[in-house]
Each structure stands twice: as structure tokens, then as C-alpha cells.
Amino acid sequence: MKKGDLDAIIFDLGGVILEVDYARPVAAFIQLGYTDFDTLYGKAQQASLFDQLEKGLISGEAFVDSVKEVLPNASTQQIIYAWNSIIVDFPPNRLDFLKTVSAQLPAFLLSNTNEIHERSFNSLLQEKHNAENMHGFFTKAFLSHEIHLRKPDVEAFKYVLEDQGLIPERTLFLDDLPQHVAAARSVGIQAIQLKSIHDLEDVLAPLLA
């Protein structure tokens, strides 16, 4: 694969651009008394409540209310803080690297996220990285709670391809989860699984030369 073989790159967010830590919200919710939270939410799979939030089928308020049914003594602030604890930060120079990529090829974001996390990483961008939101780094950002589709549903990938008129075989997708990479490949997209968030520059360097 070389630069001339590609028309566009689609990026995942968490684990590719933004460092996340799934152990942190698990620990935070268990500390609040949600003792089986680790069986409901994780990197490989999650309960339907979280899918609904990520697809924008329920609001952030409805999500918090559902959690309060299990944690009646927890405040809204405590629940949101625990939920947002998954977000760590953007690795050094990562956002500058995205600008370099976007200057050479159309770059898109396809992220499983939700309105609560979006507010949190936007605040991080504004407070520490002199940016308003993720949209400024991409030709277009596709967020699951806005398009009502999430990976690994193949319809999420088809939505991006059709919206932008992209040819699957000339599109590269980067994600850290094998089930998402497999789904992208199933619709003809070239896809690479990143083993570490720090691999991004090394993976893309040959394509940008």
C-alpha cells in the first residue's frame, strides 16, 4: 500500500488519536457501588444501555437517570465524572500530525462516542490544545451518536462511504479493535489494526512520503 493507492483515510478516535483507559471508569463506578460494572462495559463488548447512548437513541440525561436506578445515592456530577474518566489525553504532537495528514489526503473521523464524552474531549481540546473540537482536524467527523450508527455495524462504514462518495478499495481505515477492522474489510475497505496508540505515525509515514 502506498500513497497513490489511497483517496482517503478514516480514523477511529479512542485508542488511535485520543488515549483512553477502560479500566478507569470500571474502577470509578465500582467505587460508587456499581459492583458488576466490569461485566457491562469494556473494550470488547458492552451492555445495550451504552449502545443506546452511543447511537444517540437516549440522551445523556436519560443515561445518567438509568445509572441512578442502580446508584440512587450517586450525584449526577459523580456519574459524569466516573463516565468521563475513560478519557486520558491526546499524545504529544498527535494533533499536529493529524493536520499534516489532512493536508495530504482527505481525512475522516468515525468514532463510537456519545454526547457526554464529546463534551469532555472538546473541553480537553479547548483547555489544553487550543482547538474548538475534533471537526477542525478532518474533512468531516462522523460521530456515532449523531449518525445513529456505531461500529462494528457495517452500516456505519457504508454510511461514510456513501456520504463522501468514497471507493472502499481506495480508502484506509485505522482502528485499535479487531472487530471494527474486520467489519471495515467486509465492505472492501483497506483496514489496519493499531496495536498501540503510539504506532500511528509509524504506520502512516510510508503512505505520506
LUMDRENMI-740476 format. One record per residue (C-alpha): y, x, z; residue in one letter. Coordinates in steps of 0.25 Angstrom, whole numbers, plus 5000, padded with zeros to 4 digits. Example, Ala and Ser with C-alpha at 12.3 -4.5 7.8 and 13.67 -1.06 7.14 Angstrom:
<recs>
<<4982, 5049, 5031>, A>
<<4996, 5055, 5029>, S>
</recs>
This chain:
<recs>
<<5000, 5000, 5000>, M>
<<5014, 5005, 4996>, K>
<<5028, 5000, 4996>, K>
<<5027, 4996, 4981>, G>
<<5015, 4987, 4985>, D>
<<5024, 4978, 4994>, L>
<<5034, 4968, 4993>, D>
<<5036, 4964, 5007>, A>
<<5031, 4967, 5022>, I>
<<5029, 4957, 5032>, I>
<<5029, 4961, 5047>, F>
<<5024, 4956, 5059>, D>
<<5033, 4957, 5071>, L>
<<5026, 4959, 5085>, G>
<<5017, 4972, 5084>, G>
<<5023, 4976, 5071>, V>
<<5038, 4976, 5073>, I>
<<5040, 4972, 5087>, L>
<<5032, 4977, 5098>, E>
<<5025, 4967, 5107>, V>
<<5015, 4967, 5118>, D>
<<5006, 4955, 5120>, Y>
<<5002, 4960, 5134>, A>
<<5016, 4957, 5140>, R>
<<5016, 4942, 5138>, P>
<<5002, 4941, 5143>, V>
<<5005, 4949, 5155>, A>
<<5018, 4941, 5157>, A>
<<5012, 4927, 5156>, F>
<<5000, 4931, 5165>, I>
<<5010, 4936, 5175>, Q>
<<5017, 4922, 5175>, L>
<<5004, 4915, 5177>, G>
<<4998, 4913, 5163>, Y>
<<4985, 4920, 5167>, T>
<<4978, 4917, 5153>, D>
<<4990, 4920, 5144>, F>
<<4982, 4932, 5139>, D>
<<4971, 4923, 5133>, T>
<<4982, 4914, 5126>, L>
<<4991, 4925, 5120>, Y>
<<4988, 4938, 5113>, G>
<<4989, 4947, 5101>, K>
<<4977, 4942, 5094>, A>
<<4978, 4927, 5097>, Q>
<<4986, 4917, 5105>, Q>
<<4985, 4902, 5110>, A>
<<4991, 4891, 5102>, S>
<<5004, 4890, 5110>, L>
<<5008, 4903, 5106>, F>
<<5005, 4900, 5091>, D>
<<5013, 4887, 5092>, Q>
<<5025, 4895, 5097>, L>
<<5023, 4906, 5086>, E>
<<5023, 4895, 5076>, K>
<<5035, 4888, 5081>, G>
<<5027, 4876, 5084>, L>
<<5032, 4876, 5098>, I>
<<5046, 4881, 5103>, S>
<<5048, 4892, 5113>, G>
<<5051, 4881, 5124>, E>
<<5038, 4874, 5121>, A>
<<5031, 4887, 5123>, F>
<<5037, 4890, 5136>, V>
<<5034, 4876, 5141>, D>
<<5019, 4878, 5137>, S>
<<5019, 4891, 5145>, V>
<<5025, 4884, 5157>, K>
<<5014, 4874, 5157>, E>
<<5005, 4886, 5161>, V>
<<5016, 4893, 5169>, L>
<<5024, 4882, 5175>, P>
<<5031, 4892, 5185>, N>
<<5036, 4901, 5174>, A>
<<5050, 4900, 5169>, S>
<<5054, 4899, 5154>, T>
<<5060, 4913, 5155>, Q>
<<5047, 4919, 5161>, Q>
<<5039, 4913, 5150>, I>
<<5048, 4918, 5139>, I>
<<5049, 4932, 5145>, Y>
<<5034, 4933, 5146>, A>
<<5032, 4928, 5132>, W>
<<5043, 4938, 5126>, N>
<<5037, 4949, 5134>, S>
<<5028, 4952, 5122>, I>
<<5040, 4958, 5114>, I>
<<5042, 4973, 5117>, V>
<<5052, 4979, 5107>, D>
<<5053, 4984, 5093>, F>
<<5048, 4998, 5091>, P>
<<5059, 5009, 5089>, P>
<<5064, 5009, 5075>, N>
<<5056, 4997, 5071>, R>
<<5067, 4988, 5067>, L>
<<5074, 4999, 5059>, D>
<<5060, 5001, 5052>, F>
<<5060, 4987, 5048>, L>
<<5073, 4988, 5042>, K>
<<5068, 5000, 5033>, T>
<<5056, 4991, 5029>, V>
<<5065, 4979, 5026>, S>
<<5074, 4988, 5017>, A>
<<5062, 4992, 5008>, Q>
<<5053, 4979, 5008>, L>
<<5055, 4964, 5011>, P>
<<5050, 4963, 5026>, A>
<<5046, 4951, 5033>, F>
<<5042, 4947, 5047>, L>
<<5030, 4938, 5050>, L>
<<5029, 4936, 5065>, S>
<<5021, 4927, 5075>, N>
<<5032, 4925, 5085>, T>
<<5040, 4913, 5092>, N>
<<5054, 4909, 5096>, E>
<<5053, 4915, 5110>, I>
<<5049, 4929, 5105>, H>
<<5058, 4928, 5093>, E>
<<5070, 4927, 5103>, R>
<<5064, 4938, 5111>, S>
<<5063, 4949, 5100>, F>
<<5076, 4944, 5094>, N>
<<5083, 4947, 5107>, S>
<<5076, 4961, 5107>, L>
<<5081, 4964, 5093>, L>
<<5095, 4959, 5097>, Q>
<<5096, 4967, 5110>, E>
<<5089, 4980, 5107>, K>
<<5088, 4981, 5091>, H>
<<5102, 4976, 5086>, N>
<<5095, 4965, 5078>, A>
<<5096, 4950, 5078>, E>
<<5082, 4946, 5075>, N>
<<5070, 4950, 5066>, M>
<<5075, 4943, 5054>, H>
<<5084, 4954, 5051>, G>
<<5073, 4964, 5048>, F>
<<5065, 4956, 5038>, F>
<<5067, 4949, 5025>, T>
<<5062, 4937, 5033>, K>
<<5055, 4935, 5046>, A>
<<5044, 4925, 5047>, F>
<<5042, 4921, 5062>, L>
<<5030, 4912, 5065>, S>
<<5038, 4902, 5074>, H>
<<5048, 4900, 5062>, E>
<<5038, 4899, 5051>, I>
<<5027, 4891, 5060>, H>
<<5016, 4901, 5055>, L>
<<5010, 4913, 5062>, R>
<<5001, 4924, 5059>, K>
<<4989, 4925, 5056>, P>
<<4990, 4912, 5049>, D>
<<4990, 4915, 5034>, V>
<<5001, 4904, 5032>, E>
<<5011, 4913, 5039>, A>
<<5009, 4924, 5029>, F>
<<5009, 4915, 5017>, K>
<<5022, 4909, 5023>, Y>
<<5029, 4923, 5022>, V>
<<5023, 4926, 5008>, L>
<<5027, 4913, 5002>, E>
<<5041, 4912, 5009>, D>
<<5044, 4926, 5003>, Q>
<<5036, 4926, 4990>, G>
<<5028, 4938, 4994>, L>
<<5016, 4943, 4987>, I>
<<5005, 4945, 4998>, P>
<<4999, 4957, 4992>, E>
<<5013, 4964, 4991>, R>
<<5016, 4960, 5006>, T>
<<5013, 4969, 5018>, L>
<<5011, 4962, 5032>, F>
<<5011, 4970, 5045>, L>
<<5005, 4965, 5058>, D>
<<4998, 4970, 5070>, D>
<<4988, 4959, 5071>, L>
<<4975, 4959, 5063>, P>
<<4974, 4944, 5061>, Q>
<<4988, 4944, 5055>, H>
<<4985, 4955, 5046>, V>
<<4972, 4948, 5041>, A>
<<4980, 4935, 5039>, A>
<<4990, 4942, 5030>, A>
<<4979, 4949, 5022>, R>
<<4972, 4936, 5020>, S>
<<4984, 4931, 5012>, V>
<<4985, 4944, 5004>, G>
<<4996, 4951, 5012>, I>
<<4994, 4966, 5014>, Q>
<<4994, 4968, 5029>, A>
<<4993, 4979, 5039>, I>
<<4990, 4978, 5054>, Q>
<<4998, 4987, 5062>, L>
<<4990, 4994, 5074>, K>
<<5003, 4997, 5081>, S>
<<5017, 4993, 5080>, I>
<<5021, 5007, 5079>, H>
<<5013, 5008, 5065>, D>
<<5023, 5000, 5057>, L>
<<5031, 5011, 5052>, E>
<<5019, 5020, 5048>, D>
<<5013, 5008, 5041>, V>
<<5025, 5005, 5033>, L>
<<5030, 5019, 5030>, A>
<<5021, 5021, 5018>, P>
<<5026, 5008, 5012>, L>
<<5041, 5011, 5013>, L>
<<5040, 5025, 5008>, A>
</recs>
